[in-house]
Amino acid sequence: EQHHLEAFSAQVLQSEAERDREVGEDEVRIEHLHSLERRLLPFLHVPALPEKVKIHHVCSTYKALADSLLDNYSLAETACQVVQESPLLLDVLAVTLQIASYVKNFGATGLGGQ
C-alpha cells in the first residue's frame, strides 16, 4: 500500500511538473501572438461557443432585419391595394386570364363556360 501511495504521489508530482512546463510553453507561445489574437484567446476555452456566437449574431442583427421586414411588408401591402383599386389593371388582368383560358382550352369542346 505504501508503494502505491508513493507511485501515486510521484505520478501527481510528475503531472504537476508537466502541467507547469506546458503552462510555461503556453505563456511563451502567447507572447508571440498578435494583440487581437491575445484578446480572442479567452474565447477559445468557452464551452458552446458556436451557439453563443449564433445567438449574438441573431441578437445584433435582429433590429435591422425586423425593420427591413416591416418595410417590405408595407411595400407589398401598398402594391396589393394599388392592384385591387386600379380598374385599368384589373381589366388587363381579366383580358389576360381570358386569353390564357382560351389558349389552354383551344380546340376543346363541351367545356361548359370555362
N, C-alpha and C positions, 0 to 999 in steps of 0.2 A: 504494500500500500504506500509506503514511503517512496518507493521507486516511482510509482505512478504520479505521486504528488510532485516529485522533482521533475519528472518528464513534462508534466503539465505546466509547471511554473517556467521551465526552460522554453517551452513552446510559446507561452504567453509573452515572455520577455523577448523572444525572437520575433514574434509577430509585432510587438510594440516597436522593436528596433526597425523592422522592415517598414512599418507604417510611418515612423519618424523619417526614415530615409526617403520614402515615397512623397511625404509631405514636403520635405526639403527639395526634392526634384520638381515637384509641382510648383513650389514658390519660384524656383529658377525659371521654369517654363512660363509662369505668369508674368515675370518681369519682361519677357521678350514679346509679350502680346501688345497689340495696338491699344490705345486708351479706350476706344469703342469696344473692342473685344473684352477688355477687362471689365467694363461696365455690364456687358451682356453675360459674363461668366456665371454670376449667381443664378441666372435663369436656366442654366443647363441642368441644374440639380432640382428643378421644381417638378414634382410629380404631376402628371396630367397636363403638361404644358400645352400640347396642341389644342386640347379642349378649351383651355383658358384663353389662348390666343384667338380661337374662333369666336368665343363669347365676346372678347374685347373688340374684335373686328366688327361683329354684328352691332354691338352697342355704339361703337364710334361712327358707324355709317347709317344707323337707323334713321336719324333725323333727316338726312339728305334723301334717303330712299323714300321715306314717308312723304316728304314734300314733293318729290318727283311723281310719286304715285297719285297724290291728290291733284297735281297739275294735269296729269294725263287723264285722270277720271273726269275732271272738269271739261277738258277738251273733247273727250268722247261724248259726254252728256250734251254739250253745246252742238256737236255735229249731229247727234240724233234729233235734237229739237229742230235744227235747221232742215233736216231731211223731212221730218213729219210736217213742218209748216210750209214747205215750198210746193205750191201747186204745180209749177212747171217741172220740177224734178220728179214729182210723183207721176205726172203724165209721161215723162220719158221712161221711168221705170215700168209703168203699166204697158207701154208700147213694146219695150224690150222683153217683158215677160210674155206678151202675146206672140212676138216673133219667135222667141225661144221655144214656146209651146208648139207653134206651127211647124218649126223645123224638126223638132223632136218627133212629132207625130205625123210627119209628111207621108202621105200615101195610105195612112191607116184609115179604116172605115169603122163605123159604129162606135165612136169614142164617147158619144153622149155628152157633148159640150165641153170636152177637155181642151 
